[in-house]
Amino acid sequence: MKLLILSIGRDIVSSAEAQLNRVADATIQLGEVYPGDYPAVRKQIYEQLKSWSGEEVQLVLSGPLGLIFTLGQLVGLNHFKVSILQYDAEASGYTSVPTPTRREISNYKIERTLQ
């Protein structure tokens, strides 16, 4: 399994590697980015994921929410095998985020009252 750390703004690479007790297979570290920079950043991430096509990838993310959301869209479009690791303050470390499934959303009902 490959490990990719995306670190935008605050540098999380060394702390993530220490907590996961492994060195990342690749890191993408950038300072401040703006929405106009997102296409170039997404392309860089896409190229890295594409180079690991067919392999499982753990992804640690730190960056702007809009960019992170569109990365999810990129992963979905290309069917990369990606799992997300998220920092959990209670556990004082990174934990895996459950991958959503179609069953999860098909069994979910929104109840609302029309007035």
URUR-V851438 format. One record per backbone hydrogen bond with DSSP energy under -0.5 kcal/mol. CO is the residue of the C=O (numbers start at 1). NH is the residue of the N-H. Records with the same first field share a line. If there is no record, write none. Layout:
CO->NH ; NH
This chain:
2->58
3->25 ; 26
4->6 ; 60
5->7 ; 28
6->8 ; 62
7->30
8->10
10->12
12->16
13->17
14->18
15->19
16->20
17->21 ; 22
26->5
28->7
30->9
31->9
34->37 ; 38
35->38
37->40 ; 41
38->42
39->43
40->44
41->45
42->46
43->47
44->48
45->49
46->50
47->51
48->52
49->52
50->53
52->55
55->81
56->2
57->83
58->4
59->61 ; 85
60->6
62->8
64->68
65->69
66->70
67->71
68->72
69->73
70->74
71->75
72->76
73->77
74->78
75->79 ; 80
80->82
81->57
83->59
84->97
85->61
86->95
87->89
88->92 ; 93
93->88
95->86
101->105
102->106
103->107
107->109
109->111
110->112
112->114
